[in-house]
Amino acid sequence: MENILIRRAVKEDCSRILELVRELAVFEKAPDEVTVSLKHFEESGFGEAQVWWAFVAELNEVVQAFALYYIRFSTWKGQRMYLEDLLVTEELRGRGIGSLLFDELFKEAKKKKLNGIVWQVLEWNEPAIKFYKKLNASFDAEWVNCSVSVPIS
């Protein structure tokens, strides 16, 4: 891929990553669901109690894609990487950037001795599903997602 640089995200990338998160939310038909502040995002990724890590893909010194993950614990499997979001800007999709990001995620999982990578995909996102099938991902239609919001103030 021409001039694509894959690297670890740094704090200065947070604003751009959040722009891409908002792009993802629009794509996923939930543009009003992104409520995290830049300050909270930065503190969570680069503060004293870091909870997420990311890789970014740059083209001409502009972040055009990212893969953000955290470590989750499965009582059945142990520590696993949870891929929260992976996004490649629309104009650069289909050019191998997602594969480059997954290559970094695989290396990171091995380095951290994590025994797998898990994530979710919307059932209607056929291009992503096709991409994940190329990675030999397994799909589980049995489990239902659940969440509860807890007010923090």
TIFILUM-321160 format. One record per residue (C-alpha): y, z, x; residue number from 1. Coordinates in steps of 0.05 Angstrom, whole numbers, plus 5000, padded with zeros to 4 digits. Layout:
BEGIN
    yy    zz    xx  num
     Y     Z     X  NUM
...
! end
This chain:
BEGIN
    yy    zz    xx  num
  5000  5000  5000    1
  5068  4981  5027    2
  5108  5039  5058    3
  5076  5093  5014    4
  5078  5161  5046    5
  5033  5215  5017    6
  5055  5285  5037    7
  5058  5357  5014    8
  5114  5372  4966    9
  5172  5413  4992   10
  5222  5454  4953   11
  5273  5398  4957   12
  5225  5354  4917   13
  5226  5400  4856   14
  5283  5367  4820   15
  5251  5299  4826   16
  5182  5325  4807   17
  5213  5355  4744   18
  5243  5287  4728   19
  5174  5257  4734   20
  5145  5314  4691   21
  5195  5294  4637   22
  5173  5221  4645   23
  5102  5244  4635   24
  5121  5285  4573   25
  5153  5223  4542   26
  5091  5182  4558   27
  5048  5237  4526   28
  5092  5235  4464   29
  5118  5307  4475   30
  5187  5299  4505   31
  5213  5366  4479   32
  5155  5407  4507   33
  5182  5411  4578   34
  5221  5477  4577   35
  5211  5503  4648   36
  5276  5513  4686   37
  5286  5484  4755   38
  5295  5555  4783   39
  5229  5579  4753   40
  5194  5515  4776   41
  5220  5524  4847   42
  5202  5599  4850   43
  5133  5585  4823   44
  5120  5532  4876   45
  5158  5560  4936   46
  5173  5633  4922   47
  5139  5697  4944   48
  5085  5691  4892   49
  5069  5617  4897   50
  5023  5593  4842   51
  5024  5517  4849   52
  5020  5465  4904   53
  5032  5390  4902   54
  5027  5325  4938   55
  5079  5271  4929   56
  5080  5196  4941   57
  5144  5168  4969   58
  5165  5095  4970   59
  5229  5081  5009   60
  5243  5156  5013   61
  5241  5165  4937   62
  5185  5207  4905   63
  5150  5159  4857   64
  5087  5200  4842   65
  5059  5270  4847   66
  4996  5310  4837   67
  5008  5384  4822   68
  4951  5434  4823   69
  4935  5508  4824   70
  4872  5548  4837   71
  4833  5574  4778   72
  4773  5619  4777   73
  4711  5603  4737   74
  4662  5660  4726   75
  4608  5607  4727   76
  4630  5564  4786   77
  4679  5605  4827   78
  4746  5578  4853   79
  4764  5508  4831   80
  4825  5465  4837   81
  4859  5453  4770   82
  4900  5389  4770   83
  4957  5405  4723   84
  4991  5338  4726   85
  4985  5272  4762   86
  5038  5219  4749   87
  5054  5152  4781   88
  5119  5121  4756   89
  5105  5066  4706   90
  5130  5010  4751   91
  5082  5030  4808   92
  5019  5042  4767   93
  4958  5001  4786   94
  4976  4997  4859   95
  4929  5050  4887   96
  4977  5108  4890   97
  4935  5151  4843   98
  4875  5140  4888   99
  4915  5160  4950  100
  4936  5224  4915  101
  4865  5239  4895  102
  4842  5228  4967  103
  4891  5283  4987  104
  4867  5328  4931  105
  4794  5319  4953  106
  4813  5336  5026  107
  4851  5397  5002  108
  4794  5421  4959  109
  4746  5415  5017  110
  4795  5449  5064  111
  4804  5508  5016  112
  4729  5510  5002  113
  4739  5498  4928  114
  4677  5472  4894  115
  4709  5423  4847  116
  4770  5394  4814  117
  4782  5398  4739  118
  4835  5369  4694  119
  4849  5344  4625  120
  4866  5275  4598  121
  4889  5255  4529  122
  4835  5219  4491  123
  4880  5160  4478  124
  4901  5150  4550  125
  4853  5093  4564  126
  4883  5071  4631  127
  4876  5142  4659  128
  4805  5149  4631  129
  4786  5083  4663  130
  4815  5107  4730  131
  4779  5174  4726  132
  4713  5139  4711  133
  4721  5102  4777  134
  4723  5171  4810  135
  4657  5187  4776  136
  4690  5242  4735  137
  4650  5273  4680  138
  4680  5282  4611  139
  4667  5341  4565  140
  4680  5329  4491  141
  4650  5396  4471  142
  4707  5443  4490  143
  4771  5450  4450  144
  4837  5467  4483  145
  4871  5531  4461  146
  4937  5563  4479  147
  4983  5619  4456  148
  5056  5625  4475  149
  5080  5693  4497  150
  5154  5708  4496  151
  5178  5732  4565  152
  5245  5760  4544  153
! end
